[in-house]
Amino acid sequence: MPILFRMESKSSQSRRWFLRRLAAMGVVTLVGSGLCSGCAGKGIPPFVELPPTPTPLRAGKTPAASAEVKEIPLPQPCTKGSLSLEEVLLRRRSVRMYRHGPLSLQDIAQLFWAAQGVTASWGGRTAPSAGALYPLEIYAATANGVYHYLPREHRAEITIPEDIRKALWAAGLYQESLAQAPVIFVLTAVYRRTEIKYGERAERYVKLEAGHAAQNLLLQAVALDLGAVVIGAFYDEAVASALQLPAAEKPLYLIPVGHLVE
Ligand SMILES: Cc1cc2nc3c(=O)[nH]c(=O)nc-3n(C[C@H](O)[C@H](O)[C@H](O)COP(=O)(O)O)c2cc1C
């Protein structure tokens, strides 16, 4: 399956030269602009297609489970919103009550991208990562099932085709925001990816990274006119069990997101 990378916004002659060299060598294929409708015609750089590379120490599912996992393409992220960063920062507030109604796949894809999207041809993401080792995983629990984000492909795999939000609500001490939200994002981490290089320091680095990714998601929610709150009060084992996480993957944050109450 091809992997799509978005080029960094600052295009340079040397980067274009490098890409043309890679294309000539057959390493990459330059493809169309892949723009979302909101970005059309705003000079967003092209995508670059690279051969797939396995994520190191990917959490993965059991072979039996992975045979049933379905993958879906996600709408391309929009990279030009209508609010300035300062306006988004000014408006950010924890929102725990939501108007009834599901989030669109476009919104879910945009929130995934804000948290962990790939934004550089070498694999760099929207959030910084110690040693660029990317220990974080992100899921969206919806009424239709659980989507797991695949950043390099900007796709999602449906890991559980059922609504597990009630289980997350219980795991999160029955907090009202979890009961109300059409989508509950879950940030998890595979610590081993960072421990390989940083040893005990990984404990700190991974949690710092979860903060970066979560803040990106919160700010993106504001830019989309959605409400969200980060939740740290939950039973780890109950969340891991609801999401059927492998033993090496630990939940760090629940982030319910919904439409603002008028
Ligand atoms: C690490 C962390 C854990 C949090 N856990 C919860 C939580 O379990 N439930 C909740 O409703 N809010 C939670 N919050 C949100 C805070 O309550 C909120 O940020 C704080 O009241 C300040 O309000 P503001 O976000 O609107 O500025 C958490 C925030 C952080 C940073």
The ligand as an ORCA input file, in Angstrom:
! r2SCAN-3c Opt
* xyz 0 1
  C      -3.360     16.274     33.172
  C      -4.779     16.784     33.159
  C      -5.809     15.965     33.568
  C      -7.130     16.405     33.523
  N      -8.133     15.531     33.849
  C      -9.411     15.958     33.786
  C     -10.470     15.056     34.097
  O     -10.273     13.898     34.446
  N     -11.743     15.515     33.958
  C     -12.033     16.791     33.552
  O     -13.209     17.132     33.440
  N     -11.045     17.681     33.274
  C      -9.748     17.283     33.368
  N      -8.734     18.151     33.045
  C      -9.066     19.514     32.588
  C      -8.862     20.564     33.713
  O      -9.855     20.374     34.693
  C      -8.945     21.964     33.098
  O      -7.909     22.128     32.177
  C      -8.857     23.038     34.160
  O     -10.029     23.061     34.954
  C      -8.644     24.430     33.573
  O      -9.721     24.789     32.720
  P      -9.514     25.126     31.165
  O      -8.966     23.893     30.494
  O     -10.874     25.475     30.643
  O      -8.554     26.245     31.046
  C      -7.418     17.722     33.085
  C      -6.372     18.566     32.687
  C      -5.074     18.108     32.708
  C      -3.963     19.025     32.239
*
